[in-house]
Amino acid sequence: MIPEHRFSPATPLSAAPAGVASGDAPSAPGQRFWLGLTAAVVIGSAALVLGSGAGRAAPYAVSVPIRLAPYDPAQWAVFDAASYEAALALDPSLPRPDAITLAGAAATPAALQLAEAAYVGPAARPYVFKGATPLDASRAQYCLTAAIYYEAASETDNGMRGVAQTVLNRVRHPSFPGTVCGVVFQGSQRAGVCQFTFACDGAMARAPSAANWARASRIAAEALAGKVFPSVGLATHYHTQAIWPRWGKSLVMTNIVGAHIFHRWRGRWGTPDAFRAVYSGREPVPGPYLPVAQQLAILGKGGPAASATAAPAGTAAPSLQASAPAPGFSPAVLPTAPAPEPRATYTDPRLNQSGQVREEYRKSGEWIK
């Protein structure tokens, strides 16, 4: 007897298993899945091919035929000769070694320029320093003239040009102020610790001579107009030949011009691309920012008999006091500071000839008579 199966009308035959909703049944991967998988396979295959070098082009190569001459005992005997006389006996057509001298070749302008470029390094790029207003142009002219005069008044024109080029190199370098007066009088608010010593050691109390001031002003105008002095290269530092500061070893010496030794930065900061600062043309009030009388009093120097004028006698100082009176521009006589006591010379017994100046440098910095 076959058992009878009865189905409940409330339970359909296509009902989903227990615990699984009819709307959540798993479906087959869609089109997006297969597209993504295909893209991943293609990218992975391409990366594998490129990484293995299979897709790289074969390196370029060329074959050059070389024909070797047969061994010639006579020719090799000339090469192996112990002296020129022995080689000349074997081959009378040999030229004399002293027939071509290097003295004549080295004296040509092209050879001298090449030797100087190899020694000094690249020159500064021409750049015109144009003031935003006539007042700014006058300030830049005065500040650069003052730096040239007080740093190299007794030197030749090239010595002055080296100082001017160094100042303008600093203006273009991002490590220094971007103005001429800012570079020249940087740090002059303190006595004895400024960048250019004349701005903070009381040297500006000396009344400038008209002839040398006019010469310095002419060279300053040429430099501001874009004339480059390539003999110092990209120098940003210099010092006299009588001393060698401790920072000298950290820089690269470019040249010796007159009484000064010029240096530039090492590495990337000393390349032409580093001198990229744009000159704004806005010049601050010229310094020194510590009055000369206070400099003399702090440093213990006696006041000069001459007046501390900003320009030599007989010439009119430029009207540079638009925003504030510039120290050192007044023609008033400076007060006389008390006479200083003699200062002891520093010596160190551990150093050879400490406290002494070499004989050839004893008169460095004095006026040329």
Summary of the structure (lengths in Angstrom):
residues: 369
radius of gyration: 39.6
end to end distance: 147.2
largest distance: 147.2
contacts: 895
relative contact order: 0.11
helix: 40%
strand: 4%
